Amino acid sequence: MRVRKERQHIRKFVVSASVFWVAALGTFVATAQAPLFTEYPLSDPFSGPFGIASGPDGNVWFAESAGKIGRISPSGVITEFAVNGYTDGITSGPDGNIWFTEQAVKKIGKMTTSGVLLAEFPVSANPDGITAGPDGNVWFTEWDSPGQIGHVGRITPSGGLTEFLISGYSGVGAIAKGPDGNLWVAENSSKKIGRLTTSGVLTEFSIPSPYSYGPGPEAITAGPDGNLWFTEFWDSEAARISTSGALTEFPINFGNPEGIAARPDGTLWVAGGGSDVIWRVTTSGAITQFPIPSHLGSSRPTGVALGPDGNIWITEYFGGRILKVTPSSSLPPAVPVPPSLFLMGTGLAAVMGWSCWRCLRNKPPGNSLLAPSQRVSRCA
């Protein structure tokens, strides 16, 4: 266990939000006052922080691909705890403990808020997303490469396991508790959003896409408006789906959105994993873009969570940093991003030949990207 304060290295920025695009007749630039960005570096810049969640102890918790669970206080005090496998998703459990997925060893871990590893429960495949359910249990997704057979698992606080098969080439990933008492799942490979009751009854809703590999539903969360909101990595959209399945999509334009979280003020915050920006999205679909000023091009913001302090907390996978976003109370109305125009000033994953985040997470952080022949099949 390591505890340290990064006071001398903490970076704070207040910048102008910028939306840049090119149309046939010229260039348009819109600016707006941005939130306060504060970055906290981890001990290992290649640790690959990914999942992030609000803890029951007033802190924020995150999973590191290098095999650690991290805790950061609202003031930026970081503590890291070594675990036994490659960690990915993380959540605050209904029992007051921290639960997380360990992909490499195919286990679900349970840890106290003081960092004591209480148990690791074996599961049948690679666990991915995880959330506290509406029934007092912990729910998670798992997938099995190369067949990509997906399951949603339910685990009791004592470790009792039940798994529900998601048939076909589903590639299940993120999972969230919905306002309707169901579990909602992003099926990345099958291009669907799944609604699962606590008894295991599944209803699936297809997502249209102009691309054979899209849309790539990524992260999903309960919104402030009674709907579910999710990101589409390949189609570059933020999307809203009602509990009855009505779908509305809002283009972000080649920004490759990943994590998403809601604030009680009626906004959602999205990490631009392929563009090193953060977006604020209103429930009506107005979008404002805020670039990460200090490490543009080398951050890859990924996981997003609302902290106990009311701030938005984000993992920076490439830089080994945790970003705190403090929204400004004087932000002007959001500037909508036109769907027909090309967003400039971003690192485009599709243009640069990047693989999706699942490919990136199947390499040691800090090494070169995987060649196409090495990428896992669920990217197709």
C-alpha positions in Angstrom: 0.0 0.0 0.0 1.3 3.4 -0.9 -0.1 6.7 0.4 1.2 10.0 -1.0 0.2 13.6 -1.6 1.0 15.0 -5.1 0.7 18.6 -4.0 3.7 19.8 -6.0 2.6 18.1 -9.1 -1.1 18.8 -9.1 -2.1 20.8 -12.2 -5.0 23.1 -12.2 -6.5 24.8 -15.3 -9.4 27.0 -16.2 -9.7 27.2 -20.0 -12.2 28.2 -22.5 -14.4 25.5 -24.0 -13.9 25.4 -27.8 -16.0 23.8 -30.5 -14.2 23.8 -33.9 -15.6 22.6 -37.1 -15.2 23.1 -40.8 -18.0 23.6 -43.3 -18.0 24.1 -47.0 -18.1 27.9 -46.5 -15.5 28.3 -43.8 -14.6 27.8 -40.1 -16.7 28.4 -37.0 -15.3 28.8 -33.5 -17.5 28.9 -30.4 -16.0 29.4 -26.9 -17.5 29.3 -23.4 -16.2 29.4 -19.9 -15.0 26.0 -18.8 -14.9 24.2 -15.5 -11.9 23.9 -13.3 -9.7 21.0 -14.3 -7.4 19.5 -11.6 -5.1 16.5 -12.4 -3.5 14.1 -10.0 -0.7 11.8 -11.3 -0.5 8.2 -10.1 2.8 6.6 -9.0 3.1 4.7 -12.2 2.3 6.7 -15.4 1.7 3.4 -17.3 -0.8 1.9 -14.7 -3.7 2.4 -17.0 -6.5 3.7 -14.7 -9.9 2.7 -16.2 -13.1 2.2 -14.2 -14.0 4.8 -11.5 -16.8 5.0 -9.0 -17.9 7.0 -6.0 -17.2 5.3 -2.7 -19.4 5.0 0.4 -16.6 6.6 2.5 -16.6 10.0 0.8 -13.8 9.1 -1.5 -13.5 8.2 -5.2 -12.3 4.7 -6.1 -10.7 3.5 -9.4 -9.3 0.4 -11.0 -5.9 0.3 -12.6 -5.0 -2.1 -15.4 -1.6 -2.7 -13.7 -3.4 -4.7 -11.0 -4.2 -2.1 -8.4 -7.3 -0.5 -6.8 -6.9 3.2 -6.1 -8.6 5.6 -3.7 -8.5 9.3 -4.0 -9.8 11.8 -1.5 -11.7 15.0 -2.6 -8.4 16.9 -1.9 -6.3 14.6 -4.0 -4.7 12.2 -1.5 -4.0 9.0 -3.4 -3.8 5.5 -1.9 -3.2 2.4 -4.0 -3.7 -1.2 -3.0 -2.2 -4.1 -5.0 -4.6 -6.9 -6.1 -4.1 -10.2 -7.9 -5.2 -9.4 -11.4 -5.8 -7.0 -14.2 -8.6 -4.8 -12.9 -11.3 -3.1 -15.0 -14.7 -2.2 -13.6 -15.4 -0.9 -10.1 -18.4 0.0 -8.0 -19.6 0.7 -4.5 -21.4 -2.4 -3.3 -24.7 -2.5 -1.3 -22.8 -3.9 1.6 -20.5 -0.9 2.0 -17.5 -2.5 0.3 -15.7 -1.9 -3.0 -16.4 -4.4 -5.7 -14.3 -4.8 -8.9 -13.7 -7.0 -11.9 -10.4 -8.9 -12.4 -10.3 -9.8 -16.1 -7.0 -11.7 -16.2 -7.9 -14.1 -13.4 -11.6 -14.2 -14.1 -12.7 -13.1 -10.6 -14.8 -10.6 -8.8 -13.0 -8.9 -6.0 -14.4 -7.4 -2.8 -12.4 -4.9 -0.7 -13.1 -2.8 2.4 -12.8 1.0 2.2 -9.6 0.6 4.3 -8.1 -1.5 1.5 -8.4 -5.0 2.9 -9.1 -7.6 0.2 -11.9 -9.6 1.7 -12.6 -12.1 -1.1 -12.2 -13.0 -4.7 -15.0 -15.0 -6.4 -14.2 -17.0 -9.5 -16.6 -16.5 -12.5 -16.8 -18.4 -15.8 -15.4 -15.8 -18.2 -13.8 -12.4 -18.4 -15.6 -10.0 -16.1 -16.0 -6.4 -17.4 -18.6 -3.9 -16.2 -20.0 -4.0 -12.6 -22.7 -2.2 -10.6 -24.7 -2.4 -7.5 -28.1 -3.8 -8.3 -31.6 -2.7 -7.1 -32.0 -6.0 -5.2 -29.1 -5.8 -2.7 -26.7 -7.8 -5.0 -23.8 -6.9 -7.2 -24.3 -7.3 -11.0 -21.6 -7.6 -13.6 -21.0 -8.5 -17.3 -18.6 -11.1 -18.7 -17.5 -12.2 -22.1 -15.5 -15.0 -23.5 -13.0 -14.4 -26.4 -12.9 -15.5 -29.2 -16.5 -16.7 -29.2 -17.7 -13.5 -27.5 -20.4 -15.3 -25.7 -21.7 -12.9 -23.2 -23.2 -13.3 -19.7 -24.6 -11.1 -17.0 -23.8 -12.3 -13.6 -25.4 -11.7 -10.2 -23.4 -12.2 -7.1 -24.6 -11.9 -3.5 -22.6 -10.1 -0.8 -21.5 -13.6 0.4 -20.5 -14.8 -3.0 -23.5 -16.7 -4.3 -23.3 -16.6 -8.1 -25.9 -16.8 -10.8 -25.1 -16.2 -14.5 -27.6 -15.3 -17.3 -26.6 -16.0 -20.9 -26.8 -13.2 -23.4 -27.1 -15.2 -26.6 -25.1 -14.5 -29.8 -22.1 -12.3 -30.5 -23.0 -9.8 -27.8 -19.7 -8.6 -26.4 -21.4 -7.2 -23.3 -19.5 -4.5 -21.5 -20.9 -1.7 -19.3 -23.8 -2.3 -17.0 -25.9 0.1 -14.9 -28.9 0.1 -12.6 -31.9 1.8 -14.2 -34.6 3.9 -12.6 -37.1 1.2 -13.4 -35.5 -1.4 -11.1 -33.9 -3.3 -14.0 -30.3 -3.7 -15.1 -29.2 -2.1 -18.4 -26.4 -3.5 -20.5 -24.3 -2.2 -23.4 -23.9 -5.0 -25.9 -20.9 -3.7 -27.9 -20.6 -6.4 -30.5 -24.3 -7.0 -31.2 -25.1 -3.3 -31.4 -27.8 -3.4 -28.8 -28.8 -2.2 -25.4 -30.2 -4.9 -23.2 -32.7 -4.5 -20.3 -32.5 -7.3 -17.8 -34.9 -7.9 -14.9 -33.4 -9.1 -11.6 -35.0 -12.5 -12.4 -33.0 -12.7 -15.6 -35.6 -11.8 -18.3 -33.9 -10.0 -21.2 -35.3 -7.5 -23.6 -33.0 -6.1 -26.3 -33.2 -2.9 -28.3 -31.2 -2.5 -31.5 -29.2 0.6 -32.3 -29.1 1.7 -36.0 -25.7 2.5 -37.5 -24.4 3.5 -40.9 -21.2 1.5 -40.3 -20.8 -2.3 -40.3 -18.6 -2.1 -37.1 -20.8 0.5 -35.3 -22.2 1.9 -33.3 -20.2 0.4 -30.4 -22.3 1.1 -27.3 -19.8 1.8 -24.7 -20.7 3.2 -21.2 -24.2 3.5 -19.8 -25.7 5.3 -16.9 -29.0 6.3 -15.4 -29.7 9.9 -16.4 -31.1 12.8 -14.5 -34.3 12.7 -16.5 -35.6 9.2 -15.8 -33.9 7.7 -19.0 -30.8 5.7 -19.6 -27.9 7.5 -21.4 -25.0 5.8 -23.2 -22.1 6.5 -25.5 -21.5 5.1 -29.0 -17.7 4.9 -29.5 -17.6 4.2 -33.2 -20.6 6.3 -34.3 -19.4 9.2 -32.0 -22.8 9.9 -30.4 -24.3 10.3 -27.0 -27.7 8.6 -26.8 -30.8 8.5 -24.7 -33.0 5.5 -24.3 -36.3 5.4 -22.4 -37.1 2.5 -20.1 -39.6 1.4 -22.8 -36.9 1.5 -25.5 -37.4 4.8 -27.3 -34.0 5.9 -28.7 -32.7 9.4 -29.4 -29.1 10.0 -30.6 -27.0 13.2 -30.4 -23.9 13.4 -32.7 -20.6 14.3 -31.2 -18.6 14.0 -34.4 -15.6 11.7 -34.4 -14.8 12.2 -30.8 -15.1 8.6 -29.8 -16.9 9.0 -26.5 -16.4 6.5 -23.7 -17.4 7.0 -20.1 -20.5 8.9 -19.1 -22.0 10.1 -15.7 -24.9 12.3 -14.7 -24.9 15.3 -12.3 -28.0 16.3 -10.3 -28.1 19.6 -12.1 -29.5 17.8 -15.2 -26.3 17.5 -17.2 -24.3 14.5 -18.3 -20.5 14.5 -18.6 -18.8 12.4 -21.3 -15.1 11.4 -21.7 -13.8 11.8 -25.3 -11.4 8.8 -25.3 -10.4 9.3 -28.9 -10.1 13.1 -28.7 -8.8 14.1 -25.3 -11.8 16.3 -24.5 -14.7 16.3 -22.1 -18.2 17.0 -23.2 -21.1 18.4 -21.2 -24.5 17.2 -22.5 -27.9 18.5 -21.5 -30.9 16.3 -21.5 -32.1 18.1 -24.6 -28.9 17.2 -26.4 -27.0 20.5 -26.4 -23.3 19.7 -26.3 -20.3 21.8 -25.1 -16.7 20.6 -25.5 -13.9 21.3 -23.1 -10.4 20.2 -24.1 -8.0 18.8 -21.5 -5.4 21.6 -21.7 -2.3 20.0 -20.1 -1.9 16.8 -22.0 -3.9 17.1 -25.2 -3.1 14.1 -27.3 -1.8 11.9 -24.5 -4.6 11.5 -22.0 -7.3 9.2 -23.3 -10.0 10.1 -20.7 -12.0 6.9 -20.2 -14.0 6.3 -17.0 -16.4 8.9 -15.6 -18.1 9.1 -12.2 -19.9 11.7 -10.1 -17.9 12.0 -6.8 -19.4 12.4 -3.3 -18.2 16.0 -3.5 -20.4 16.8 -6.5 -17.4 17.0 -8.9 -16.9 14.8 -12.0 -14.0 12.4 -11.7 -12.3 10.9 -14.8 -9.5 8.4 -15.4 -6.8 9.3 -17.9 -5.8 5.9 -19.2 -2.7 6.9 -21.2 -1.3 9.4 -18.8 -1.8 7.6 -15.5 -3.7 10.4 -14.0 -7.0 11.1 -12.3 -8.8 14.2 -13.5 -11.2 16.2 -11.3 -13.7 18.4 -13.1 -15.3 21.1 -11.1 -18.3 22.5 -13.1 -18.6 26.3 -13.1 -21.8 27.8 -11.8 -21.5 30.5 -14.4 -21.3 28.3 -17.5 -23.2 29.9 -20.4 -25.8 27.9 -22.4 -24.3 24.9 -24.2 -23.2 25.3 -27.8 -24.8 22.5 -29.9 -22.4 20.6 -32.2 -23.8 20.4 -35.7 -24.1 16.8 -36.9 -23.1 17.6 -40.5 -19.8 19.2 -39.8 -16.4 17.7 -39.1 -14.9 18.3 -35.6 -11.3 19.5 -35.7 -8.5 19.6 -33.1 -9.1 16.0 -31.9 -7.2 12.8 -32.1 -9.5 10.7 -34.2 -9.3 7.0 -33.4 -10.7 5.9 -36.7 -8.5 8.2 -38.7 -5.3 7.4 -36.8 -5.9 3.7 -37.0 -6.4 3.2 -33.3 -8.1 0.1 -32.1 -11.0 0.3 -29.7 -10.5 0.5 -26.0 -10.9 -3.3 -25.6 -7.8 -3.6 -27.9 -5.9 -1.0 -26.0 -6.7 -2.7 -22.7 -5.3 -6.0 -24.1 -1.8 -4.6 -24.2 0.5 -3.5 -21.4 0.0 0.3 -20.8 2.8 2.4 -22.3 3.6 0.0 -25.2 2.7 0.6 -28.8 -0.8 0.0 -30.0 -1.8 -3.5 -31.1 -1.5 -4.3 -34.8 -4.8 -5.1 -36.6 -3.9 -8.8 -36.5 -3.5 -8.8 -32.8 -6.8 -7.1 -31.9 -9.5 -9.1 -30.2 -12.4 -10.2 -32.4 -15.0 -8.1 -30.7 -13.7 -5.0 -32.4 -15.0 -6.2 -35.8 
